[in-house]
Amino acid sequence: MADGNLDPLELHRNWWPETYDDLVLPLVLALYRARERQRHAAEAVMARHGLAPAEFDVLATLRRAPPPGELTPSDIQQAMFITSGGLTKVLRQLELRGLVVRSVAPADRRSKPVRLKPKAVHLIERAMAELMAELNVLVHAGLAEAEIGELTRLLGKLAGPR
């Protein structure tokens, strides 16, 4: 084991056999490794555009909002699965960088919808285009078109209803 080539499946099978499952554990580890490859590629793109992952997610969530292109913090929080405290911090950072603007909703003065500024629209569009290009290469390098569709279908079943 000193060679650094530790196979987690083999180690688990040998040293924790009572929890080893020939079907589930290899699937879960493959999902984890695939997610890590995707995360690594995504974080590299975000870093090149000066964005933290949470900032990227907020900007992307706002970019895909229906007209007039603004969402309340509650809407953003639901779309992203982020805590309200975490979202408040990210929104403050994005405001300080001049990427978003918050207004007061006429119907409810407590609500402060968030909207992208024009420079944020250009930034997130460039970052998303680059990210999707890299993810396309990553996915198509490993899977045929039919396999992509089948894997998407199967993972959708595993993920359950939204």
N, C-alpha and C positions, 0 to 999 in steps of 0.2 A: 504493500500500500504506500510505500515511500515514494513511488514514482509519480504520484500526483494524479493518477488516472483512476479516480474513485467512481465506480458506477453505482449510483444510488439505488438502482433496482436490485443489483446483485448484493449490495450491502444490506439492504432491507430484507431481502429473501433469506440471507444467511444469519443475520443478527437480530431480526425482529420478525420471525416467520409467523407468529400468531396474528399479526396484522397485515401480512402480505396478501394481496389479491392479484391474481394474474391478469385480470382485466382492468380493474379500476386504477390501481397504482400507476401502471404504465401510461394510461390515459391522462391522469392528473398531472404526472410529471411532464408529459409531452405538451399539455396545455400550458403549464407553467413556463417551460422553455420557449414555446412559441410566443407567449406574452412578453417574456423578457427580451426576445429579439425585437419585437415590435416596439416595446417601450424604449429600448436603447436607440433604435433608429429615430423614433419620434422626439426623444429628448435632445438628440444631436441637432435635428432640424430646428427645434424651438430655441436652443442655445444660439444657433447661428443668427436667429432673428431677435435675440435679446429677450426672449420670453421664458418665464417659468411655466411649468406644466399647468398650474391652476390659472395663470393669466391667459395662456393659449385657450384653455377650455372656456373661460368667460368670454373672450373675444369671439370664439367660434360659435358659442351659444347665441350671442347677440347678433352675429352676422347672419345666422339662419332664422332669426326672428321675422315674423310676418310684418308687413308695413304697419305702422311707421318705423319699424326697426328698433323698438325699445321694449324692454321687459322690466318688470319690478324685480327687486332683489329676491323676493319669494319665488317668482317664476324661474329665475336663474338658479336658485338654490335647488329647486325641485329637478330641474333639467340636469344638473351636475352632480347631485348627491354630495353636497358640500355643507359643512356646518355654517350656521349664520355668522358666527365669529370669524371663521376662515374666509367667508365671502366678503365680509366687511373689510377685512385687511386687504384682500386682493383688489376690491373696488377702490379703496383708498390709494393703493399703489398705482393703479391704472389711471386714476384721476390726476395724481401728481405728475405722471408722465405725459399727460395731455392726450390720452387715448380714449377716454370715455367722459361723458358729461352726464350729470344727474340733474333732473328737473323736478318740479313739484307738480303732482297730478292735480288738476283743477277740482276733481270730484272728492279727493281725499288728500288733504294737505300733509298727512303723515307719510304717504307713499311717495317715494322718489324714484321714478322710472330711470333706467340707465340706457344710454344710447351711445353708439360708437361715433367717434369723431372721424372725419374723412381720412386722416392719416392712419387711423387704426384699421379702417376698412382695407386700405391698400396693404398694410402690414399683414393682417390675418389672411387676406387672399393670397399673397405671395407665399406665406408660410404653409398654408393648407395645400396649395398646389405642389409645393416642393415635397411636403409630407406624403401626399397621395402618390406622387411619382415614385418615391422611394418604397412605399408600401406595395405598390403595384409590382415593382421589380422583385421585392422580397417574396410576395405571394406567388407570382407567376413562375419564379425560379424553382419553386418546390412543388407546385400543383398544376395539373391540367385544368382547363376551364370547367369541365364536367365535375372534377373533384372539388373545385372551389364551391360550386353550387351545392353539391352533396354535403360537404363539410359545413357550409353555412346552414343548410336545412337541419342537419343533425345537431349542431351546436345550439340552434334556435330551440329545438326540442329540449335539450339539456338545460338551457337557460330559463325556460319556462316563460309564462306570460309576462308582458311588460306592464 
